[in-house]
Amino acid sequence: MSYTRCKRAASLATALLAGCHAPPIERATATAVLDAQVARWNQGDLEGFVATYWNGPELTFYGKGGLTRGRKDLLATYQRSYPTAKERGLLSFEVVEFAPLGTAHALVLGRYRIVGEAPSEGVFSLVLGVQNGAVVILHDHTTGTALK
């Protein structure tokens, strides 16, 4: 394993272990994170939307464009893909399943829908973690599906 991969693995392990003594993340808290994302997206606040993600190189987003690491690159991806309200549309989420992962992490499975000029929908899986006392998204895997 390369030095860079070892360093990333060690950083992720540290991030995952950091919250071992925190209380479990509850479904209501996870839903509040998604509600904040929807509000910020629909207001056109992409920086605020991305602020709901982990702040550090451990953050991973896996989508149609491949793997993205860190908030800065994730924000750039969103700004490039959704530069105006017309492209962004209105976002909504539906939580399908929620499961705590130990004491300071949780898994959220759900669906998203964007209504507007370029409608889209799909599914996502999120790993939430606690960072600086806040529940944030540590990993996001989002995949579009065919519109029905």
N, CA, C and O atoms as a GROMACS GRO file, in nm:
protein
  592
    1MET      N    1   0.085  -0.117   0.000
    1MET     CA    2   0.000   0.000   0.000
    1MET      C    3   0.090   0.123   0.000
    1MET      O    4   0.189   0.128   0.073
    2SER      N    5   0.055   0.222  -0.081
    2SER     CA    6   0.136   0.343  -0.091
    2SER      C    7   0.125   0.425   0.037
    2SER      O    8   0.032   0.407   0.116
    3TYR      N    9   0.221   0.514   0.056
    3TYR     CA   10   0.221   0.602   0.173
    3TYR      C   11   0.093   0.684   0.180
    3TYR      O   12   0.033   0.697   0.286
    4THR      N   13   0.051   0.738   0.065
    4THR     CA   14  -0.071   0.821   0.062
    4THR      C   15  -0.192   0.741   0.102
    4THR      O   16  -0.274   0.788   0.181
    5ARG      N   17  -0.206   0.619   0.050
    5ARG     CA   18  -0.320   0.534   0.087
    5ARG      C   19  -0.316   0.496   0.234
    5ARG      O   20  -0.419   0.493   0.300
    6CYS      N   21  -0.196   0.467   0.286
    6CYS     CA   22  -0.182   0.435   0.429
    6CYS      C   23  -0.222   0.554   0.514
    6CYS      O   24  -0.291   0.539   0.615
    7LYS      N   25  -0.178   0.673   0.473
    7LYS     CA   26  -0.210   0.794   0.548
    7LYS      C   27  -0.361   0.818   0.548
    7LYS      O   28  -0.417   0.853   0.651
    8ARG      N   29  -0.427   0.800   0.432
    8ARG     CA   30  -0.572   0.817   0.425
    8ARG      C   31  -0.643   0.714   0.511
    8ARG      O   32  -0.740   0.746   0.580
    9ALA      N   33  -0.596   0.590   0.507
    9ALA     CA   34  -0.658   0.484   0.588
    9ALA      C   35  -0.642   0.516   0.736
    9ALA      O   36  -0.735   0.496   0.814
   10ALA      N   37  -0.526   0.564   0.776
   10ALA     CA   38  -0.503   0.600   0.915
   10ALA      C   39  -0.591   0.718   0.955
   10ALA      O   40  -0.644   0.720   1.066
   11SER      N   41  -0.607   0.816   0.866
   11SER     CA   42  -0.693   0.931   0.895
   11SER      C   43  -0.838   0.888   0.910
   11SER      O   44  -0.908   0.936   0.999
   12LEU      N   45  -0.883   0.799   0.824
   12LEU     CA   46  -1.020   0.750   0.832
   12LEU      C   47  -1.041   0.671   0.961
   12LEU      O   48  -1.143   0.687   1.028
   13ALA      N   49  -0.945   0.586   0.996
   13ALA     CA   50  -0.956   0.509   1.119
   13ALA      C   51  -0.961   0.603   1.240
   13ALA      O   52  -1.040   0.581   1.332
   14THR      N   53  -0.880   0.707   1.240
   14THR     CA   54  -0.881   0.805   1.348
   14THR      C   55  -1.016   0.875   1.354
   14THR      O   56  -1.070   0.895   1.463
   15ALA      N   57  -1.069   0.912   1.238
   15ALA     CA   58  -1.200   0.979   1.233
   15ALA      C   59  -1.308   0.887   1.288
   15ALA      O   60  -1.395   0.932   1.364
   16LEU      N   61  -1.305   0.761   1.251
   16LEU     CA   62  -1.406   0.667   1.297
   16LEU      C   63  -1.395   0.639   1.447
   16LEU      O   64  -1.496   0.623   1.514
   17LEU      N   65  -1.272   0.634   1.498
   17LEU     CA   66  -1.252   0.605   1.640
   17LEU      C   67  -1.274   0.726   1.729
   17LEU      O   68  -1.299   0.711   1.849
   18ALA      N   69  -1.266   0.846   1.672
   18ALA     CA   70  -1.277   0.968   1.752
   18ALA      C   71  -1.408   0.977   1.828
   18ALA      O   72  -1.412   1.033   1.938
   19GLY      N   73  -1.513   0.923   1.772
   19GLY     CA   74  -1.643   0.935   1.837
   19GLY      C   75  -1.685   0.813   1.915
   19GLY      O   76  -1.805   0.798   1.942
   20CYS      N   77  -1.595   0.725   1.952
   20CYS     CA   78  -1.631   0.600   2.017
   20CYS      C   79  -1.708   0.619   2.147
   20CYS      O   80  -1.783   0.529   2.186
   21HIS      N   81  -1.693   0.730   2.214
   21HIS     CA   82  -1.760   0.751   2.343
   21HIS      C   83  -1.879   0.844   2.331
   21HIS      O   84  -1.937   0.883   2.433
   22ALA      N   85  -1.916   0.881   2.212
   22ALA     CA   86  -2.031   0.969   2.193
   22ALA      C   87  -2.159   0.886   2.195
   22ALA      O   88  -2.156   0.766   2.169
   23PRO      N   89  -2.273   0.950   2.225
   23PRO     CA   90  -2.399   0.876   2.220
   23PRO      C   91  -2.432   0.839   2.076
   23PRO      O   92  -2.384   0.904   1.984
   24PRO      N   93  -2.513   0.736   2.055
   24PRO     CA   94  -2.549   0.697   1.919
   24PRO      C   95  -2.622   0.809   1.846
   24PRO      O   96  -2.694   0.888   1.908
   25ILE      N   97  -2.602   0.815   1.718
   25ILE     CA   98  -2.674   0.911   1.634
   25ILE      C   99  -2.817   0.859   1.620
   25ILE      O  100  -2.839   0.741   1.590
   26GLU      N  101  -2.913   0.946   1.640
   26GLU     CA  102  -3.053   0.908   1.630
   26GLU      C  103  -3.108   0.943   1.492
   26GLU      O  104  -3.055   1.030   1.423
   27ARG      N  105  -3.214   0.876   1.453
   27ARG     CA  106  -3.277   0.899   1.323
   27ARG      C  107  -3.319   1.045   1.307
   27ARG      O  108  -3.301   1.103   1.200
   28ALA      N  109  -3.374   1.105   1.412
   28ALA     CA  110  -3.418   1.245   1.404
   28ALA      C  111  -3.301   1.338   1.374
   28ALA      O  112  -3.317   1.437   1.301
   29THR      N  113  -3.185   1.308   1.429
   29THR     CA  114  -3.066   1.390   1.404
   29THR      C  115  -3.021   1.374   1.260
   29THR      O  116  -2.984   1.472   1.194
   30ALA      N  117  -3.023   1.252   1.211
   30ALA     CA  118  -2.985   1.226   1.072
   30ALA      C  119  -3.081   1.298   0.977
   30ALA      O  120  -3.039   1.359   0.879
   31THR      N  121  -3.210   1.292   1.008
   31THR     CA  122  -3.310   1.359   0.925
   31THR      C  123  -3.289   1.510   0.928
   31THR      O  124  -3.310   1.577   0.826
   32ALA      N  125  -3.249   1.564   1.042
   32ALA     CA  126  -3.223   1.708   1.052
   32ALA      C  127  -3.107   1.750   0.961
   32ALA      O  128  -3.110   1.859   0.904
   33VAL      N  129  -3.006   1.665   0.949
   33VAL     CA  130  -2.895   1.695   0.857
   33VAL      C  131  -2.947   1.703   0.714
   33VAL      O  132  -2.913   1.794   0.639
   34LEU      N  133  -3.031   1.606   0.676
   34LEU     CA  134  -3.087   1.606   0.540
   34LEU      C  135  -3.181   1.725   0.519
   34LEU      O  136  -3.181   1.784   0.411
   35ASP      N  137  -3.259   1.759   0.620
   35ASP     CA  138  -3.347   1.876   0.609
   35ASP      C  139  -3.266   2.004   0.588
   35ASP      O  140  -3.305   2.091   0.510
   36ALA      N  141  -3.154   2.015   0.658
   36ALA     CA  142  -3.066   2.132   0.641
   36ALA      C  143  -3.011   2.135   0.499
   36ALA      O  144  -3.001   2.242   0.438
   37GLN      N  145  -2.974   2.019   0.446
   37GLN     CA  146  -2.924   2.014   0.309
   37GLN      C  147  -3.031   2.061   0.210
   37GLN      O  148  -3.003   2.142   0.122
   38VAL      N  149  -3.152   2.011   0.225
   38VAL     CA  150  -3.261   2.049   0.136
   38VAL      C  151  -3.283   2.200   0.141
   38VAL      O  152  -3.294   2.265   0.037
   39ALA      N  153  -3.289   2.256   0.261
   39ALA     CA  154  -3.313   2.400   0.276
   39ALA      C  155  -3.202   2.480   0.208
   39ALA      O  156  -3.231   2.576   0.137
   40ARG      N  157  -3.079   2.442   0.230
   40ARG     CA  158  -2.966   2.517   0.172
   40ARG      C  159  -2.962   2.502   0.021
   40ARG      O  160  -2.939   2.599  -0.050
   41TRP      N  161  -2.983   2.382  -0.028
   41TRP     CA  162  -2.985   2.358  -0.174
   41TRP      C  163  -3.093   2.444  -0.239
   41TRP      O  164  -3.067   2.514  -0.337
   42ASN      N  165  -3.213   2.438  -0.184
   42ASN     CA  166  -3.326   2.508  -0.243
   42ASN      C  167  -3.316   2.660  -0.231
   42ASN      O  168  -3.384   2.733  -0.302
   43GLN      N  169  -3.230   2.708  -0.139
   43GLN     CA  170  -3.201   2.851  -0.128
   43GLN      C  171  -3.085   2.892  -0.218
   43GLN      O  172  -3.053   3.010  -0.229
   44GLY      N  173  -3.021   2.794  -0.282
   44GLY     CA  174  -2.906   2.824  -0.367
   44GLY      C  175  -2.776   2.838  -0.291
   44GLY      O  176  -2.679   2.892  -0.344
   45ASP      N  177  -2.772   2.791  -0.168
   45ASP     CA  178  -2.654   2.803  -0.082
   45ASP      C  179  -2.573   2.674  -0.088
   45ASP      O  180  -2.579   2.590   0.002
   46LEU      N  181  -2.495   2.660  -0.196
   46LEU     CA  182  -2.416   2.537  -0.212
   46LEU      C  183  -2.306   2.526  -0.106
   46LEU      O  184  -2.271   2.416  -0.064
   47GLU      N  185  -2.250   2.640  -0.063
   47GLU     CA  186  -2.148   2.635   0.042
   47GLU      C  187  -2.210   2.583   0.172
   47GLU      O  188  -2.148   2.502   0.242
   48GLY      N  189  -2.331   2.629   0.205
   48GLY     CA  190  -2.400   2.579   0.323
   48GLY      C  191  -2.437   2.433   0.309
   48GLY      O  192  -2.431   2.357   0.406
   49PHE      N  193  -2.475   2.392   0.188
   49PHE     CA  194  -2.507   2.252   0.160
   49PHE      C  195  -2.386   2.165   0.189
   49PHE      O  196  -2.398   2.063   0.257
   50VAL      N  197  -2.271   2.204   0.139
   50VAL     CA  198  -2.148   2.125   0.156
   50VAL      C  199  -2.097   2.133   0.301
   50VAL      O  200  -2.022   2.046   0.344
   51ALA      N  201  -2.137   2.236   0.376
   51ALA     CA  202  -2.096   2.248   0.517
   51ALA      C  203  -2.157   2.137   0.602
   51ALA      O  204  -2.115   2.118   0.716
   52THR      N  205  -2.254   2.063   0.550
   52THR     CA  206  -2.312   1.950   0.623
   52THR      C  207  -2.227   1.824   0.608
   52THR      O  208  -2.262   1.719   0.663
   53TYR      N  209  -2.118   1.834   0.536
   53TYR     CA  210  -2.026   1.722   0.516
   53TYR      C  211  -1.906   1.735   0.611
   53TYR      O  212  -1.876   1.842   0.662
   54TRP      N  213  -1.839   1.624   0.632
   54TRP     CA  214  -1.716   1.614   0.712
   54TRP      C  215  -1.614   1.713   0.660
   54TRP      O  216  -1.600   1.730   0.539
   55ASN      N  217  -1.543   1.778   0.749
   55ASN     CA  218  -1.440   1.873   0.710
   55ASN      C  219  -1.304   1.807   0.726
   55ASN      O  220  -1.248   1.803   0.835
   56GLY      N  221  -1.252   1.754   0.616
   56GLY     CA  222  -1.122   1.689   0.618
   56GLY      C  223  -1.108   1.595   0.500
   56GLY      O  224  -1.205   1.569   0.429
   57PRO      N  225  -0.986   1.543   0.480
   57PRO     CA  226  -0.961   1.456   0.365
   57PRO      C  227  -1.030   1.321   0.374
   57PRO      O  228  -1.034   1.248   0.275
   58GLU      N  229  -1.086   1.288   0.490
   58GLU     CA  230  -1.156   1.161   0.505
   58GLU      C  231  -1.291   1.161   0.433
   58GLU      O  232  -1.346   1.055   0.403
   59LEU      N  233  -1.346   1.280   0.407
   59LEU     CA  234  -1.473   1.291   0.337
   59LEU      C  235  -1.461   1.232   0.197
   59LEU      O  236  -1.370   1.267   0.122
   60THR      N  237  -1.553   1.143   0.164
   60THR     CA  238  -1.558   1.087   0.029
   60THR      C  239  -1.699   1.099  -0.026
   60THR      O  240  -1.798   1.078   0.046
   61PHE      N  241  -1.707   1.134  -0.153
   61PHE     CA  242  -1.833   1.137  -0.227
   61PHE      C  243  -1.811   1.055  -0.352
   61PHE      O  244  -1.718   1.080  -0.429
   62TYR      N  245  -1.897   0.956  -0.372
   62TYR     CA  246  -1.885   0.870  -0.488
   62TYR      C  247  -2.013   0.881  -0.569
   62TYR      O  248  -2.120   0.843  -0.522
   63GLY      N  249  -2.001   0.934  -0.689
   63GLY     CA  250  -2.117   0.954  -0.775
   63GLY      C  251  -2.080   0.930  -0.920
   63GLY      O  252  -1.979   0.866  -0.950
   64LYS      N  253  -2.164   0.982  -1.009
   64LYS     CA  254  -2.142   0.957  -1.152
   64LYS      C  255  -2.009   1.012  -1.203
   64LYS      O  256  -1.956   0.963  -1.302
   65GLY      N  257  -1.955   1.112  -1.135
   65GLY     CA  258  -1.826   1.170  -1.176
   65GLY      C  259  -1.707   1.100  -1.115
   65GLY      O  260  -1.593   1.143  -1.135
   66GLY      N  261  -1.732   0.994  -1.040
   66GLY     CA  262  -1.621   0.922  -0.976
   66GLY      C  263  -1.608   0.962  -0.830
   66GLY      O  264  -1.703   1.011  -0.769
   67LEU      N  265  -1.490   0.941  -0.775
   67LEU     CA  266  -1.463   0.965  -0.634
   67LEU      C  267  -1.413   1.107  -0.613
   67LEU      O  268  -1.322   1.153  -0.682
   68THR      N  269  -1.473   1.177  -0.518
   68THR     CA  270  -1.431   1.312  -0.480
   68THR      C  271  -1.396   1.309  -0.333
   68THR      O  272  -1.465   1.245  -0.253
   69ARG      N  273  -1.288   1.377  -0.296
   69ARG     CA  274  -1.244   1.382  -0.156
   69ARG      C  275  -1.242   1.526  -0.107
   69ARG      O  276  -1.197   1.616  -0.178
   70GLY      N  277  -1.290   1.546   0.014
   70GLY     CA  278  -1.281   1.676   0.079
   70GLY      C  279  -1.388   1.774   0.036
   70GLY      O  280  -1.440   1.767  -0.076
   71ARG      N  281  -1.419   1.867   0.126
   71ARG     CA  282  -1.524   1.966   0.101
   71ARG      C  283  -1.492   2.058  -0.016
   71ARG      O  284  -1.580   2.089  -0.096
   72LYS      N  285  -1.368   2.102  -0.026
   72LYS     CA  286  -1.331   2.197  -0.131
   72LYS      C  287  -1.360   2.140  -0.269
   72LYS      O  288  -1.421   2.207  -0.353
   73ASP      N  289  -1.317   2.017  -0.293
   73ASP     CA  290  -1.341   1.954  -0.423
   73ASP      C  291  -1.488   1.921  -0.444
   73ASP      O  292  -1.539   1.930  -0.556
   74LEU      N  293  -1.557   1.883  -0.336
   74LEU     CA  294  -1.700   1.855  -0.348
   74LEU      C  295  -1.777   1.982  -0.384
   74LEU      O  296  -1.865   1.980  -0.470
   75LEU      N  297  -1.744   2.092  -0.318
   75LEU     CA  298  -1.809   2.220  -0.351
   75LEU      C  299  -1.784   2.259  -0.496
   75LEU      O  300  -1.875   2.302  -0.566
   76ALA      N  301  -1.661   2.243  -0.541
   76ALA     CA  302  -1.628   2.276  -0.681
   76ALA      C  303  -1.709   2.190  -0.778
   76ALA      O  304  -1.754   2.239  -0.881
   77THR      N  305  -1.728   2.064  -0.744
   77THR     CA  306  -1.808   1.975  -0.829
   77THR      C  307  -1.952   2.023  -0.836
   77THR      O  308  -2.010   2.030  -0.944
   78TYR      N  309  -2.010   2.056  -0.722
   78TYR     CA  310  -2.148   2.105  -0.720
   78TYR      C  311  -2.162   2.238  -0.794
   78TYR      O  312  -2.258   2.258  -0.868
   79GLN      N  313  -2.067   2.327  -0.774
   79GLN     CA  314  -2.073   2.457  -0.841
   79GLN      C  315  -2.062   2.442  -0.992
   79GLN      O  316  -2.127   2.515  -1.067
   80ARG      N  317  -1.981   2.349  -1.036
   80ARG     CA  318  -1.965   2.324  -1.179
   80ARG      C  319  -2.091   2.259  -1.239
   80ARG      O  320  -2.133   2.294  -1.349
   81SER      N  321  -2.149   2.165  -1.166
   81SER     CA  322  -2.264   2.091  -1.216
   81SER      C  323  -2.396   2.166  -1.203
   81SER      O  324  -2.488   2.146  -1.282
   82TYR      N  325  -2.405   2.254  -1.104
   82TYR     CA  326  -2.531   2.325  -1.076
   82TYR      C  327  -2.504   2.474  -1.056
   82TYR      O  328  -2.524   2.525  -0.945
   83PRO      N  329  -2.459   2.545  -1.160
   83PRO     CA  330  -2.419   2.685  -1.143
   83PRO      C  331  -2.534   2.783  -1.118
   83PRO      O  332  -2.512   2.891  -1.064
   84THR      N  333  -2.655   2.747  -1.157
   84THR     CA  334  -2.768   2.839  -1.139
   84THR      C  335  -2.888   2.764  -1.082
   84THR      O  336  -2.890   2.640  -1.079
   85ALA      N  337  -2.986   2.841  -1.037
   85ALA     CA  338  -3.109   2.780  -0.982
   85ALA      C  339  -3.178   2.695  -1.088
   85ALA      O  340  -3.240   2.594  -1.055
   86LYS      N  341  -3.168   2.736  -1.212
   86LYS     CA  342  -3.230   2.661  -1.322
   86LYS      C  343  -3.174   2.519  -1.329
   86LYS      O  344  -3.249   2.423  -1.342
   87GLU      N  345  -3.042   2.505  -1.322
   87GLU     CA  346  -2.979   2.373  -1.325
   87GLU      C  347  -3.001   2.296  -1.195
   87GLU      O  348  -3.014   2.174  -1.196
   88ARG      N  349  -3.006   2.369  -1.085
   88ARG     CA  350  -3.018   2.306  -0.953
   88ARG      C  351  -3.157   2.248  -0.930
   88ARG      O  352  -3.168   2.136  -0.878
   89GLY      N  353  -3.260   2.317  -0.965
   89GLY     CA  354  -3.395   2.270  -0.938
   89GLY      C  355  -3.423   2.267  -0.789
   89GLY      O  356  -3.348   2.323  -0.710
   90LEU      N  357  -3.532   2.201  -0.751
   90LEU     CA  358  -3.569   2.188  -0.611
   90LEU      C  359  -3.547   2.044  -0.566
   90LEU      O  360  -3.591   1.950  -0.632
   91LEU      N  361  -3.479   2.030  -0.455
   91LEU     CA  362  -3.436   1.900  -0.402
   91LEU      C  363  -3.530   1.852  -0.292
   91LEU      O  364  -3.582   1.931  -0.213
   92SER      N  365  -3.551   1.722  -0.288
   92SER     CA  366  -3.619   1.659  -0.175
   92SER      C  367  -3.554   1.523  -0.149
   92SER      O  368  -3.497   1.461  -0.239
   93PHE      N  369  -3.564   1.479  -0.024
   93PHE     CA  370  -3.509   1.350   0.017
   93PHE      C  371  -3.617   1.266   0.082
   93PHE      O  372  -3.714   1.317   0.138
   94GLU      N  373  -3.598   1.136   0.073
   94GLU     CA  374  -3.681   1.040   0.147
   94GLU      C  375  -3.586   0.940   0.213
   94GLU      O  376  -3.507   0.875   0.145
   95VAL      N  377  -3.594   0.928   0.344
   95VAL     CA  378  -3.514   0.829   0.415
   95VAL      C  379  -3.586   0.695   0.405
   95VAL      O  380  -3.702   0.683   0.442
   96VAL      N  381  -3.515   0.594   0.354
   96VAL     CA  382  -3.571   0.460   0.337
   96VAL      C  383  -3.534   0.372   0.458
   96VAL      O  384  -3.618   0.299   0.511
   97GLU      N  385  -3.409   0.381   0.499
   97GLU     CA  386  -3.362   0.305   0.616
   97GLU      C  387  -3.261   0.386   0.693
   97GLU      O  388  -3.189   0.470   0.637
   98PHE      N  389  -3.256   0.361   0.822
   98PHE     CA  390  -3.161   0.426   0.911
   98PHE      C  391  -3.108   0.320   1.006
   98PHE      O  392  -3.185   0.240   1.059
   99ALA      N  393  -2.976   0.318   1.026
   99ALA     CA  394  -2.918   0.222   1.120
   99ALA      C  395  -2.796   0.284   1.189
   99ALA      O  396  -2.703   0.327   1.121
  100PRO      N  397  -2.796   0.288   1.322
  100PRO     CA  398  -2.676   0.331   1.393
  100PRO      C  399  -2.561   0.234   1.363
  100PRO      O  400  -2.583   0.113   1.350
  101LEU      N  401  -2.442   0.286   1.353
  101LEU     CA  402  -2.320   0.204   1.335
  101LEU      C  403  -2.231   0.231   1.455
  101LEU      O  404  -2.150   0.323   1.452
  102GLY      N  405  -2.246   0.154   1.557
  102GLY     CA  406  -2.170   0.179   1.678
  102GLY      C  407  -2.226   0.300   1.751
  102GLY      O  408  -2.346   0.328   1.746
  103THR      N  409  -2.138   0.372   1.818
  103THR     CA  410  -2.186   0.483   1.901
  103THR      C  411  -2.183   0.619   1.833
  103THR      O  412  -2.259   0.707   1.873
  104ALA      N  413  -2.100   0.639   1.733
  104ALA     CA  414  -2.088   0.774   1.678
  104ALA      C  415  -2.100   0.779   1.526
  104ALA      O  416  -2.054   0.874   1.463
  105HIS      N  417  -2.161   0.678   1.468
  105HIS     CA  418  -2.180   0.675   1.323
  105HIS      C  419  -2.316   0.616   1.292
  105HIS      O  420  -2.375   0.547   1.375
  106ALA      N  421  -2.363   0.643   1.173
  106ALA     CA  422  -2.492   0.588   1.132
  106ALA      C  423  -2.492   0.573   0.980
  106ALA      O  424  -2.419   0.642   0.909
  107LEU      N  425  -2.576   0.483   0.935
  107LEU     CA  426  -2.598   0.460   0.792
  107LEU      C  427  -2.738   0.509   0.757
  107LEU      O  428  -2.835   0.476   0.825
  108VAL      N  429  -2.747   0.588   0.650
  108VAL     CA  430  -2.876   0.636   0.601
  108VAL      C  431  -2.888   0.594   0.455
  108VAL      O  432  -2.801   0.625   0.374
  109LEU      N  433  -2.995   0.524   0.424
  109LEU     CA  434  -3.026   0.487   0.286
  109LEU      C  435  -3.149   0.567   0.246
  109LEU      O  436  -3.245   0.577   0.323
  110GLY      N  437  -3.146   0.622   0.126
  110GLY     CA  438  -3.260   0.702   0.087
  110GLY      C  439  -3.269   0.728  -0.061
  110GLY      O  440  -3.193   0.674  -0.142
  111ARG      N  441  -3.366   0.812  -0.093
  111ARG     CA  442  -3.390   0.854  -0.231
  111ARG      C  443  -3.386   1.006  -0.238
  111ARG      O  444  -3.421   1.075  -0.143
  112TYR      N  445  -3.341   1.056  -0.353
  112TYR     CA  446  -3.347   1.200  -0.376
  112TYR      C  447  -3.428   1.224  -0.502
  112TYR      O  448  -3.442   1.137  -0.588
  113ARG      N  449  -3.480   1.344  -0.511
  113ARG     CA  450  -3.552   1.388  -0.631
  113ARG      C  451  -3.522   1.536  -0.651
  113ARG      O  452  -3.528   1.616  -0.558
  114ILE      N  453  -3.489   1.569  -0.775
  114ILE     CA  454  -3.473   1.710  -0.813
  114ILE      C  455  -3.579   1.740  -0.918
  114ILE      O  456  -3.586   1.674  -1.022
  115VAL      N  457  -3.662   1.839  -0.889
  115VAL     CA  458  -3.769   1.881  -0.978
  115VAL      C  459  -3.728   2.015  -1.038
  115VAL      O  460  -3.686   2.106  -0.966
  116GLY      N  461  -3.741   2.027  -1.169
  116GLY     CA  462  -3.706   2.153  -1.234
  116GLY      C  463  -3.674   2.133  -1.379
  116GLY      O  464  -3.722   2.039  -1.442
  117GLU      N  465  -3.592   2.222  -1.432
  117GLU     CA  466  -3.554   2.223  -1.573
  117GLU      C  467  -3.494   2.089  -1.617
  117GLU      O  468  -3.525   2.037  -1.724
  118ALA      N  469  -3.407   2.034  -1.532
  118ALA     CA  470  -3.342   1.906  -1.562
  118ALA      C  471  -3.372   1.810  -1.448
  118ALA      O  472  -3.286   1.787  -1.363
  119PRO      N  473  -3.493   1.754  -1.443
  119PRO     CA  474  -3.530   1.668  -1.330
  119PRO      C  475  -3.442   1.544  -1.321
  119PRO      O  476  -3.394   1.491  -1.422
  120SER      N  477  -3.422   1.500  -1.199
  120SER     CA  478  -3.347   1.375  -1.178
  120SER      C  479  -3.391   1.314  -1.047
  120SER      O  480  -3.449   1.380  -0.960
  121GLU      N  481  -3.362   1.186  -1.034
  121GLU     CA  482  -3.389   1.117  -0.910
  121GLU      C  483  -3.290   1.003  -0.898
  121GLU      O  484  -3.226   0.962  -0.995
  122GLY      N  485  -3.277   0.954  -0.776
  122GLY     CA  486  -3.184   0.845  -0.755
  122GLY      C  487  -3.183   0.801  -0.610
  122GLY      O  488  -3.272   0.835  -0.532
  123VAL      N  489  -3.082   0.725  -0.577
  123VAL     CA  490  -3.067   0.670  -0.443
  123VAL      C  491  -2.933   0.712  -0.385
  123VAL      O  492  -2.840   0.748  -0.457
  124PHE      N  493  -2.926   0.707  -0.253
  124PHE     CA  494  -2.801   0.741  -0.186
  124PHE      C  495  -2.781   0.655  -0.063
  124PHE      O  496  -2.877   0.605  -0.004
  125SER      N  497  -2.656   0.639  -0.027
  125SER     CA  498  -2.620   0.581   0.103
  125SER      C  499  -2.520   0.676   0.167
  125SER      O  500  -2.422   0.717   0.104
  126LEU      N  501  -2.546   0.710   0.290
  126LEU     CA  502  -2.462   0.803   0.364
  126LEU      C  503  -2.409   0.736   0.489
  126LEU      O  504  -2.479   0.659   0.555
  127VAL      N  505  -2.284   0.765   0.521
  127VAL     CA  506  -2.230   0.731   0.652
  127VAL      C  507  -2.214   0.863   0.724
  127VAL      O  508  -2.140   0.951   0.681
  128LEU      N  509  -2.284   0.877   0.836
  128LEU     CA  510  -2.276   0.997   0.917
  128LEU      C  511  -2.176   0.975   1.030
  128LEU      O  512  -2.157   0.863   1.077
  129GLY      N  513  -2.112   1.082   1.071
  129GLY     CA  514  -2.020   1.078   1.183
  129GLY      C  515  -2.034   1.204   1.265
  129GLY      O  516  -2.100   1.299   1.224
  130VAL      N  517  -1.970   1.205   1.380
  130VAL     CA  518  -1.972   1.322   1.467
  130VAL      C  519  -1.838   1.390   1.456
  130VAL      O  520  -1.733   1.329   1.478
  131GLN      N  521  -1.842   1.519   1.422
  131GLN     CA  522  -1.719   1.598   1.412
  131GLN      C  523  -1.742   1.729   1.485
  131GLN      O  524  -1.835   1.804   1.453
  132ASN      N  525  -1.657   1.757   1.583
  132ASN     CA  526  -1.669   1.879   1.663
  132ASN      C  527  -1.809   1.895   1.721
  132ASN      O  528  -1.863   2.005   1.725
  133GLY      N  529  -1.867   1.784   1.764
  133GLY     CA  530  -1.998   1.786   1.828
  133GLY      C  531  -2.117   1.790   1.734
  133GLY      O  532  -2.232   1.787   1.780
  134ALA      N  533  -2.093   1.797   1.604
  134ALA     CA  534  -2.202   1.803   1.506
  134ALA      C  535  -2.206   1.674   1.424
  134ALA      O  536  -2.103   1.615   1.394
  135VAL      N  537  -2.327   1.633   1.388
  135VAL     CA  538  -2.343   1.517   1.301
  135VAL      C  539  -2.330   1.566   1.157
  135VAL      O  540  -2.402   1.657   1.114
  136VAL      N  541  -2.239   1.505   1.084
  136VAL     CA  542  -2.210   1.544   0.946
  136VAL      C  543  -2.195   1.419   0.860
  136VAL      O  544  -2.185   1.307   0.911
  137ILE      N  545  -2.192   1.439   0.730
  137ILE     CA  546  -2.179   1.328   0.635
  137ILE      C  547  -2.031   1.299   0.612
  137ILE      O  548  -1.956   1.386   0.566
  138LEU      N  549  -1.990   1.179   0.642
  138LEU     CA  550  -1.852   1.135   0.625
  138LEU      C  551  -1.833   1.072   0.487
  138LEU      O  552  -1.729   1.091   0.423
  139HIS      N  553  -1.933   0.997   0.441
  139HIS     CA  554  -1.927   0.935   0.309
  139HIS      C  555  -2.065   0.941   0.245
  139HIS      O  556  -2.167   0.920   0.310
  140ASP      N  557  -2.066   0.972   0.115
  140ASP     CA  558  -2.190   0.982   0.038
  140ASP      C  559  -2.171   0.908  -0.093
  140ASP      O  560  -2.081   0.939  -0.170
  141HIS      N  561  -2.256   0.810  -0.117
  141HIS     CA  562  -2.259   0.741  -0.247
  141HIS      C  563  -2.396   0.767  -0.306
  141HIS      O  564  -2.497   0.716  -0.256
  142THR      N  565  -2.400   0.846  -0.412
  142THR     CA  566  -2.525   0.884  -0.476
  142THR      C  567  -2.526   0.836  -0.620
  142THR      O  568  -2.428   0.854  -0.693
  143THR      N  569  -2.637   0.774  -0.659
  143THR     CA  570  -2.650   0.720  -0.793
  143THR      C  571  -2.785   0.761  -0.850
  143THR      O  572  -2.889   0.742  -0.786
  144GLY      N  573  -2.783   0.816  -0.971
  144GLY     CA  574  -2.907   0.850  -1.037
  144GLY      C  575  -2.976   0.725  -1.090
  144GLY      O  576  -2.910   0.626  -1.121
  145THR      N  577  -3.108   0.731  -1.100
  145THR     CA  578  -3.184   0.622  -1.157
  145THR      C  579  -3.274   0.680  -1.268
  145THR      O  580  -3.292   0.802  -1.276
  146ALA      N  581  -3.329   0.595  -1.349
  146ALA     CA  582  -3.417   0.640  -1.456
  146ALA      C  583  -3.544   0.700  -1.397
  146ALA      O  584  -3.601   0.645  -1.304
  147LEU      N  585  -3.587   0.813  -1.452
  147LEU     CA  586  -3.711   0.877  -1.408
  147LEU      C  587  -3.829   0.790  -1.448
  147LEU      O  588  -3.832   0.732  -1.556
  148LYS      N  589  -3.926   0.782  -1.359
  148LYS     CA  590  -4.046   0.701  -1.386
  148LYS      C  591  -4.155   0.786  -1.444
  148LYS      O  592  -4.263   0.736  -1.474
   0.00000   0.00000   0.00000
